[in-house]
Amino acid sequence: MIPDLYERWLLEMWNGDFKLAHDLVTPGFVGHWPGMDVHGPGGLVEALEQGHAPFGDVTVTLDVGPIVDGDRVAARWTFSGAYRGGLPGAGAPVGTRVAFSGHDILRAEGDRFAEYWVISDAQTFNQQLRIG
């Protein structure tokens, strides 16, 4: 059950079907990104929209996992896309292809996710977009 839920999370929702958040997470969902927390399905949709906005032709792939331990699941993924512009401090030209990896840990409650922790390769991301 949890592996199927995670695959919908990553391969469907993160690949653009953002409204799936309302089916995949609990009303009390908390997502922990470095530097910010996101609350509820609506907050998750907003975070997804903001994260995808600077990129076109986005593809998120599953690299390792999902690995399940009780009510928790972990996996490694890769995000790739074409830079559309608009990120403060980015010196890369529009159209630059970027790809970076990250890791997820999620905690399920019943048939939905209740909590999320993510870490991604910000160094590679920043290098590709010439940030900093």
PyMOL commands that set and color helices and strands:
alter all, ss='L'
color gray80, all
select helices_A, chain A and resi 2-13+18-24+40-52+122-129
alter helices_A, ss='H'
color red, helices_A
select strands_A, chain A and resi 25-33+36-39+55-69+72-83+97-109+112-120
alter strands_A, ss='S'
color yellow, strands_A
deselect
rebuild
show_as cartoon
